[in-house]
């Protein structure tokens, strides 16, 4: 089943590539697909699954993972900047993409693919209360600082509390005791099922390789940290503290190994942080993760 689900994801990514080459769809297609995912698909997925999820004390480590991954990544890329003398925009692009994982668009379908649908609530919590909160706070401040911009605390709070999937987390928490009609719950499931295929089509549509030659060094550093070094650090930390003998710990490491975050890429581009590098980080990092994530899964399930 895992390989069948992975094949569907790869086919959706390939469909995005082919649709762009065919020129049958407008350049604004990814914006429309992402808009539907953010405003409809992901909130529906969140509302359905979180209502049936009972968190426990073990949830602390998964939620802290995104903060630790970001802090270690920021330190790594700032150190690399001093060695290679990259401009601030390049370092900002690497931090916003390489230090934040794609725990929603790629993470959720990959969790379903390799660990099973019953673990989706944990993935949603890691994304909404971990990765997205990091992006919406220190991520936005980092982008503003490295682009010589400014960002007020009010703007940060407005960004967090106006994000539809985050609002869905709050709604799911409040409505947990309320039974939903069967037709409504089934409708939420059907809408949530659109997240994975639409996200992969969108990513495939956006892939650009023109700037690869000029950006190979920072690209290698960014993907090396995001896909290998960062998750290894999380694995070592969990092994030394809570252990790796639970699905929660294994999925936490698996989420740390996800491809660069699309949301972080959008923020980086909005702040003019090396858009060519940002596009390569996402466009190459996501298909490359189709090869690295199965390796992580085999390694984690063998522990």
N, C-alpha and C positions, 0 to 999 in steps of 0.2 A: 504493500500500500504506500509506503514512504516513497519508493522510487516512482510509482505512478503519479503521485501528487507532485513530485519534483519535475517529472516530465511535463505536466500541465503548466507549471510555472515557466519552464524553459520555453515551451511553445508560445505562451503569452508574450514573453520577452521578444522572441523571434518575430511574432506578429507585429509588435511595435516597430521593429527595425524595418520590416517589409512595407508597412503602411507609410513610413516616412519616405522610403526610397520610391514608392509608387506615386508620391505627390497627389494622392487622392483625398488627403485630409489636410486641413489648414495647419499652419505652424502653431496656432493657438490650441491645438488639440490637447496637449498635456495639461494646460491650465484648466480646461474644461473637465478633463478626467480627474485631476487632483481636487478640483472644487467639489465634484460629486463625492469623492472618497471622504474628504474632510467634513463636509456638511451633512452627508447622508449615510454612507456606508459604514464608516468608522464609528460614528455615534450609535448606530443601530447595533453593531457588533458589541460595543461597550455596554449598552443598556441591557442587552439580552444576557450576556455572560456574567457580568458583575453582580447581577441580582441573585445569581445562584452560587456565588463564591463566598466562602467563610474564611477570612484571613486569620492567621495566627501569629505568634511571636516570631516565627521563622521568616516572616515577610520582610524583616528589617534588612537583611543582607541583600536581597534582590533590589530593594529601593535604593540602598546606598551604592550599589554597583555603578550606576550612571555618574554619580558624583566623583567616585574614586577614579573611574576611567577618564573622566574629563580632566581632573586635576593632574593625573599622571601624564596624560596626553599634552596638556598645556605646557608642563615642565619639559617634556621631551622635545616639543617643537620649538619652544623658546631657546632651548639649548642648541638645537640644530641650527637655528637662525644665527646664533653667535659664531658657529663653526663655518657655515656656508655663506653668511652675510646676505641672507634673503631679505627682501624688503618686508615691511610690516604687513602689507596686504597679503603677501604669500603666506606668512606665518598665521595670520588671521584665518585665511582660507583653510589651512591645514587643521587648525584647532576646531573650527566650526564643523568640519566634515570628518576629520580623522579621529577626533576625541569624542564624537557622539555617534552612537549606533543607530541603524535603521531598524529600530525595535517595533515599528508598526507595519509599514508597507511590506517589508521583507520579513521582519521578525515573526509577526503573527502567522502568516502562511507557512513559514518554515517550522515553527513550533507545532502547528497542526500536522504538517507533513511528517516530521520525524518523531514527535513525542505524543501526538494525539490531540484531538479537539478538546478533551477534558482539561488540558493545561492552558487553554487560551486565556482564561481569567488572570492567571499569573502573568502572562505576557502583556496583557492590557495594563495591569497595575505597574509593571516595570516601565512600560512606555509612558503612560499618562502621569503617574506620580513620581517617576524617576527621570527618564530621558527628557520628556517634554518640559518638566519643571526646571531642569538644568539649562536647557536651551532658552527658556523664557526668562531666566534670571541672569546667572553668570554668563551664559552664552550671549545674550543680547548686550550685556555690559562689555564683554570682550570685543564683540563686533564694533560697538560704538567707539571703544577706546582705540582700537587698531585702525579704524577708518577716520580718526580725528573727529568723530561725531559726538553727539550728546544724547542722553537718554534719561528721562526722569523716572523716579520710582513709580509715579502714577502711570506712566506709559507702560512700564513693566507689568504692573498689576492689571491694567486694562487688557494687555495682550494675553495674560494667563486666563483671566476670567471671561474672556470673550471667545475662547477657542472651543468650538462645538464638541469635540470629543471630551475635553475636560469638563464641560458642563454636563455631558452624559455620565461621567463618573459620579458627579454630585447627585444627579437625578437617580442613578442606579442605587446609590447608597440610601437615599431618602425613600425610594419606592420599593426597597427590598422586601418589606413585609406585605406589600400589596400584590395580590394575585392578578396576573394579566390574563385576559381572555386568550384562548388557544389561537385564535386567528391573528391576534396582535403579536404574540410571541413568535408564531410561524413567519409572519411578515418581517419581523426584525431579523430572523435568521436568514431569510432570503436576501434581504438588503445587505446584511453583513457578508454574505458569501460573494458579493461583488468586489470586495476590497482587494483580494489577492490578484485576480485576473486584470482588473483595471489598472492597478498600481504597476504591474509588470509591463503591460502594454505602454503605459505612460513613460516608464523608464527607457524601454527600448526605443521609443519614438525620439527621445531626447539625446541619444548617444552621439557624441561628436569626437572625432579622433584627430582633427587637423593640428592641434597644438601639442601633440604627444612628444615630438622630438625636442622641443624647447623646454618642456616641463618634466622630463623623465626623472630628474633627481628628487625634487620635492614630492612628486607623485609616488616614487618608490618609498620614500620615508613615510608618507601619509598612509599608504596601503599596508606597508610593513607593520606599522604600529596598530592600525585598526583591525587587521585580519589575523595577526600573529602575536606581536609583543604585548599589546593591551590585554587581550583575553588570557594570555599566559600569566600575566601579573595578577589578574582576578582569580584565576585558578589557583595560583600559589597562595594567595591571601585566604581564600576559602578553605583550602586544604589545611592551612595552619590554624584556622579558627573553628569553623563549624563543621568541617569535613565535607566530603563529596559523595556521601552514600545516600543522598536523597535526590528525588527528581527536582525539587526546588533549587538545590545547589547546582545540579547539572544544567538546568535550564538557564540559570543566572549566568553561568560561563558561556553557554551557547548564545545568549542574547548579547553578551559582551563581544562576541566574535562576528556580529552582523556587519554588513557592508556600511559605508558612510551614510549618514542621515540625510534624507532629502530635505527635511525641514531646516536643518542646519545649512544646507547648500543654498536654500532660498534666502535665508537671512544673510548669508555671506554675499550673495549676488546683490541683494538690496543695498548692502553697505559698500559695494564696489571692491570687494576683497578678492582680487585675482579671479575673475569669472572663468577664464579658460581652464585654470587649475581646478576650480570647483566642479566644472562640468566633467573633467576627466576623472576626478575622484569618484564621482557618483556613477558616471557612465561606464568606467572600467571596473570600479570596485564592486558593483552589484553583480555583473556576470561572473567576475572572478570568485565572488563568494559562493556561487553555485558549485564551485569546485572545492573550496576550503571548508564550507559548512558540513558537508558529508564526512570529511575527515575529522572534524571536531566531534561530530555526533558519534562516529565509531570509537574515537578515543574516550569520550565521556561515558559511553555505555559500557566500555570495557573496564572502567575503573572500579 
